[in-house]
Amino acid sequence: MGGRIVTCLAVGIVLVAAPAAEAQGVAYTFTELRLLVRPGETISVVDAAGREMTGRIVELWPSKLALRRAAGTHEVLERDVQTIWQRRGDSLRNGALWGLGSGAALGGLAALAMLGGHEGTTGWAAILAAFYGGIGAGIGVGVDALVQSRQVIYARPAAEAAPLGVAPIVGGGRAGVAVSFRF
């Protein structure tokens, strides 16, 4: 009977602690970006030359955005932006799930190890797994609340290659032209 409980606990841990798939939105146009941020939020804009500026969004239009910085309001055209990133907190959900799974596993396995295979072990193992799972979930949420990372929320789409390419071939006593077609 004890082996069945350990197996059930192990399966439960895998199911609970498996990382959740979460959408990480990256916009490729300012129109899409309007779905990810709102006026008043702080963002950092990196232009095509690699210069970075940070400020609060004043307004966001389909082809430009107004950014409030210490020196005043600055308008940035979409064509001049390489990437935009924002500091975002980690999802509390995955911390709660990892903490719950870890705590439940430790509590359940500790109870089974301490009580051996004696009668009544199942009930105590379940109680301790639930108790330590709750403590673990609280710790996981607390840790995730402290984590913030830089997340890219806008990236300029890669330029499409031209359908017809022509390049010179020179060297090794040869001269010519390489032609490529894309369709």
C-alpha positions as CSV (number, residue, x, y, z in Angstrom):
1,M,0.0,0.0,0.0
2,G,2.9,2.4,0.8
3,G,4.3,2.0,-2.7
4,R,1.0,3.0,-4.3
5,I,0.9,6.2,-2.2
6,V,4.5,7.1,-3.2
7,T,3.6,6.6,-6.8
8,C,0.5,8.7,-6.5
9,L,2.5,11.5,-4.8
10,A,5.1,11.4,-7.5
11,V,2.6,11.6,-10.3
12,G,0.8,14.4,-8.5
13,I,4.0,16.3,-8.2
14,V,4.8,16.0,-11.8
15,L,1.4,17.3,-12.8
16,V,1.3,20.2,-10.4
17,A,4.9,21.3,-10.8
18,A,5.1,21.2,-14.6
19,P,5.7,24.7,-15.9
20,A,2.7,26.3,-17.4
21,A,2.9,27.5,-21.0
22,E,2.3,31.3,-20.9
23,A,2.0,33.6,-23.9
24,Q,4.9,36.1,-24.1
25,G,3.6,38.8,-26.3
26,V,5.9,40.5,-28.7
27,A,4.4,43.1,-31.0
28,Y,5.8,43.7,-34.5
29,T,3.8,46.9,-35.2
30,F,2.8,49.8,-33.0
31,T,-0.8,48.8,-33.6
32,E,-0.1,45.5,-31.9
33,L,1.9,47.2,-29.2
34,R,-1.2,49.1,-28.1
35,L,-2.6,45.8,-26.9
36,L,0.4,45.2,-24.6
37,V,1.0,48.6,-23.0
38,R,-1.1,51.7,-21.9
39,P,-0.3,55.4,-21.5
40,G,1.4,56.0,-18.2
41,E,3.5,52.8,-18.3
42,T,7.3,53.0,-18.3
43,I,9.1,51.5,-21.3
44,S,12.6,51.6,-22.7
45,V,13.0,52.2,-26.4
46,V,16.2,51.2,-28.4
47,D,16.6,53.0,-31.7
48,A,18.2,51.6,-34.9
49,A,21.6,53.1,-33.8
50,G,21.4,51.2,-30.4
51,R,20.7,54.3,-28.3
52,E,18.3,53.6,-25.4
53,M,15.8,56.0,-23.8
54,T,13.4,55.3,-21.0
55,G,10.2,57.1,-20.1
56,R,6.5,56.9,-19.6
57,I,4.1,56.5,-22.5
58,V,2.1,59.7,-23.1
59,E,0.4,58.6,-26.3
60,L,0.7,55.7,-28.8
61,W,-0.4,56.0,-32.4
62,P,-0.2,53.5,-35.2
63,S,3.1,55.0,-36.5
64,K,4.7,56.8,-33.5
65,L,4.7,57.1,-29.8
66,A,5.1,60.0,-27.4
67,L,7.4,59.3,-24.4
68,R,7.7,61.6,-21.3
69,R,11.3,61.8,-20.1
70,A,13.0,64.0,-17.6
71,A,13.9,66.5,-20.4
72,G,10.3,66.6,-21.7
73,T,8.1,64.8,-24.2
74,H,9.9,63.0,-27.1
75,E,8.1,61.6,-30.1
76,V,9.6,58.4,-31.7
77,L,8.6,57.1,-35.1
78,E,8.0,53.4,-35.5
79,R,10.5,53.2,-38.4
80,D,13.3,54.5,-36.0
81,V,12.6,51.9,-33.3
82,Q,14.6,48.6,-33.1
83,T,13.1,47.2,-29.9
84,I,11.1,48.2,-26.9
85,W,11.3,46.5,-23.6
86,Q,9.6,46.8,-20.2
87,R,10.3,45.6,-16.7
88,R,7.7,43.0,-15.8
89,G,7.2,40.9,-12.8
90,D,7.3,37.1,-13.0
91,S,4.0,35.2,-13.0
92,L,2.9,34.3,-9.4
93,R,1.1,31.3,-10.7
94,N,4.2,29.3,-11.6
95,G,5.8,30.1,-8.2
96,A,2.7,28.9,-6.4
97,L,2.6,25.6,-8.5
98,W,6.3,24.9,-8.0
99,G,6.1,25.6,-4.3
100,L,2.9,23.5,-3.9
101,G,4.5,20.6,-5.7
102,S,7.8,20.8,-3.8
103,G,6.2,21.2,-0.4
104,A,3.6,18.5,-1.0
105,A,6.4,16.1,-2.1
106,L,8.6,16.8,0.9
107,G,5.7,16.6,3.4
108,G,4.2,13.4,1.9
109,L,7.5,11.6,1.6
110,A,8.7,12.7,5.0
111,A,5.5,11.4,6.5
112,L,5.9,8.0,4.7
113,A,9.5,7.7,5.8
114,M,8.8,8.6,9.5
115,L,5.7,6.4,9.8
116,G,6.9,3.5,7.8
117,G,4.1,1.3,6.4
118,H,2.0,1.3,9.5
119,E,-1.8,1.7,9.5
120,G,-3.0,5.2,9.4
121,T,0.1,6.3,7.4
122,T,-2.1,7.3,4.4
123,G,-4.1,9.8,6.2
124,W,-1.1,11.4,7.9
125,A,0.8,11.5,4.7
126,A,-2.0,13.3,2.9
127,I,-2.4,15.8,5.8
128,L,1.3,16.6,5.9
129,A,1.5,16.8,2.1
130,A,-1.4,19.3,2.1
131,F,0.1,21.3,5.0
132,Y,3.6,21.5,3.5
133,G,2.2,22.1,0.0
134,G,0.4,25.2,1.3
135,I,3.6,26.5,2.9
136,G,5.5,25.8,-0.2
137,A,2.9,27.6,-2.4
138,G,3.2,30.7,-0.1
139,I,7.0,30.7,-0.4
140,G,6.8,30.2,-4.2
141,V,4.5,33.2,-4.5
142,G,6.7,35.3,-2.3
143,V,9.8,34.5,-4.3
144,D,8.1,35.2,-7.7
145,A,6.8,38.5,-6.4
146,L,10.4,39.6,-6.0
147,V,11.5,38.6,-9.5
148,Q,11.4,41.2,-12.3
149,S,13.0,40.9,-15.7
150,R,13.4,42.9,-18.8
151,Q,10.9,41.6,-21.4
152,V,11.0,42.6,-25.1
153,I,7.5,43.8,-26.0
154,Y,8.2,45.2,-29.5
155,A,10.7,44.1,-32.1
156,R,11.1,45.5,-35.6
157,P,10.3,42.7,-38.1
158,A,13.2,41.4,-40.1
159,A,13.4,42.9,-43.6
160,E,12.3,40.6,-46.3
161,A,14.8,39.6,-48.9
162,A,14.3,40.9,-52.4
163,P,12.9,38.3,-54.8
164,L,15.8,38.8,-57.2
165,G,19.5,38.9,-56.0
166,V,22.5,39.8,-58.0
167,A,26.1,39.6,-56.6
168,P,29.5,39.9,-58.3
169,I,31.9,37.0,-58.3
170,V,35.5,38.0,-58.4
171,G,38.6,36.1,-57.4
172,G,40.8,33.1,-58.3
173,G,41.2,34.2,-61.9
174,R,37.4,34.3,-62.3
175,A,34.9,37.0,-62.8
176,G,31.1,36.7,-63.1
177,V,27.7,37.4,-61.6
178,A,25.7,35.2,-59.3
179,V,21.9,35.6,-59.7
180,S,19.4,34.2,-57.3
181,F,15.6,34.0,-57.4
182,R,13.2,33.7,-54.5
183,F,9.6,32.7,-54.9
